[in-house]
Amino acid sequence: MFKKFSSSTDIASQTPPKSSVQRSIRAGVLAQWQIEPETLEQIWPKKESLIHVKCREHISIYTINGEPLFFQHFDGPFYPALRLLHKYPFILPKVGIDRGAIRFLLSGAHMMCPGLTSPGGYLPPPESGIPAGAVVAIHAEGKEHAVAVGTLKLSTEEMRKINKGVGVEIATHLGDDLWAIQTL
């Protein structure tokens, strides 16, 4: 999503959304992420003004004081920026990839099921499975912080059974142009 993103050419406008829109965004984030309202208050204080940055390809980045917090493609799910995910690692469910998949992930490739189901990979246990379409944090084997954020294409149980094809569609990863931009 952010392979060739440049803040000088790809940003169309920066506007503060109306308070009713901010309330709906706040409700959407609370419903989608695994956080309490107090945690969201730490991330995005009610007194702080949210800025909606409209970009090419229907990407919306939401910032506070110029720092990207989360983004959205069309009216899809809200994805946290990796810097936010590093500060609050518990806001998304976690999956893990093995060492062999790291170089592909860092070049922007989607994650295939074998990289998640191999001995170095991690999928949550069956009783706490993640459904298809959920936004997840992707951790690399042997690393502390998340290296990417993406959307599951198959549920974790389907990944274990099928073990073929794309398992996670990547939205942002370490080293992409959103990671390079510290402020907008």
Disulfide bonds with the S-S distance in Angstrom:
none
